[in-house]
Amino acid sequence: MGHSNSIEIKEFDTIIVGSGLAGLTAAFHASKNGSVAIITKSQLDISNSYYAQGGIAVVTEENDSFDSHIQDTLTAGRGLCDLDSVKILVSEGQACVKELVNIGMQFDTENGHFVQGLEGGHSHRRILHAGGDATGKGLTCFMLKKVQEQKNIQAFEYTTVVELLVNNQICSGVQAFDFVSSKNIVFKSKATIIATGGLSRIYDRSTNPHTATGDGIALAYHAGAKLSDIEFIQFHPSALYIPGEEAFLISEAVRGEGAWLLNPKGERFMQHIHPLAELAPRDVVAHAIYNELQQHQADFLYLSLKHLNPELIRKRFSTIYNTLLKYNIDITTDLLPISPAAHYMVGGIHTDLHGETNIEGLFACGEVASTGVMGANRLASNSLLECLVFGKRAAKKANRKKQTEIFLPEIAPIHVDTGNENLFLETKNRIATLMTKKAGIVRSAEKLSEAIEELKTIKEQLPEKINEYNLLKIKHITDICTLICESALVRKESRGGHIREDFQLEDPKFCAHLIQQKDHQFKFQEIRK
């Protein structure tokens, strides 16, 4: 791809960066009050939400309650959830799901009632599914269809945002690069909503699509936005382990239906570790599996469904069942080799209750955001709900923004040099191995410090001024990984998705949000209780 120095300017009321469920939800609601651009670096339907097998946690039955769902979320969050955010999630979540059903979204039902699933950390069956284990796909495709029906939403696929345009703490749009035309485009707007999803592809083993490398976080950080709690990374306990193959997710709902975890000797171990056994919160299960793997010097252990009703399993988990048949594994009769894989970023861009950051006109929602809902460990199936609730909230506040005088800084055009593609891939893989070894499920000051040093060495090889896309991606990934390692080093305790072998207990003095901001010292912020 060559150079093209001409810069095109487009103007919209709201810009959405990212096309997962949070971005699509925000676009749908923002379009009721103005023009909307959705910018996505691949296709509209490639996102973490699309691959979410689990479901959506929501109170729909009389024997369940908001209080119970709130309590389960707080328990999983290990003291770091903001109570007001969680209350909004649970109560408005129910209204959002009803609204979707009213406009045609179909969740799985039996005899006129929603089929209710159970997952780790939940005290009631409250997980709604669509198409069994394809809920993310069902919801994302449904919202995509709704978005495509709106005349005033325009999608820009294969277009990547390279900078947020911020002056005097006000965001007036973004600079983007169109891979197809090689053009630099400036999108001007009253409000910009980042919904770029997570960053779990910075690790060797991940359940995320290859696009999930944390671009949105890096862009927001460099624009001066605050980040919160990014040391907390959730590793999904049960991802398929086949050497040389991608880490295919085996949904938590499989354990919800009664599957057992077995160590390499074929013995169950979770019932000795937590009263909920296989249904303990994810951080507990992932850590327990990590310990079993260390103890047995093994790369994987097993998930067994052999004792469960095969007909029910084939129907309920048709996607998983059919995918694993390609590997000659029948989940109703064979043991599944599994080990944890990086799955979900718990912290993110720090926002208020309406998804707005500390920069005027800049919002974040979905996995990229830290709204105070997830705490130190996300409760299973709360993430799709968060996309709906806070995607809508961000759009509504964005709609109320008044047009200010848009300041456009001097734009330095970006280009793509295909000669740098191999360098990017090699560096990305090197960093992924580094992060897995030094900042994975279990960390220590020594390992984290080594990781920071190695990341510094990588960064020093980059030019001061970067105007080439592959080099910019290397910079973004090294920046994000450095930020994660630095915050993990500062948090001298073990809590939720952050486990330190040199500080194995929770420490009450760290029961606070850890805030990072460019050119500022780390600071701790009180939890809203």
Secondary structure, DSSP 8 states (H G I E B T S, - for coil): ------EEEEE-SEEEE--SHHHHHHHHHHGGGS-EEEE-SS-TT-SHHHH--S-EE---STT--HHHHHHHHHHHTTT---HHHHHHHHHHHHHHHHHHHHTT----EETTEE--B--TT-SS--EE-STTT-HHHHHHHHHHHHHHH-TTEEEETTEEEEEEEEETTEEEEEEEEETTTTEEEEEE-SEEEE-----GGGSSSBSS-TT-S-HHHHHHHHTT--EE-TT-EEEEEEEE--TTS---B--HHHHHTT-EEE-TTS-B-GGGT-TTGGGS-HHHHHHHHHHHHHHHT-S-EEEE-TTS-HHHHHHHTHHHHHHHHTTT--TTTS-EEEEEEEEEE--EEE--TTSB-SSBTEEE-GGGEE-SSSTTS--TT-HHHHHHHHHHHHHHHHHT--------------B--GGGHHHHHHHHHHHHHHHHHHSSSEE-HHHHHHHHHHHHHHHHTS-SS--BHHHHHHHHHHHHHHHHHHHHHH--S-BTTBEETTB-S--GGG-SEEEE-TTS--EEE----
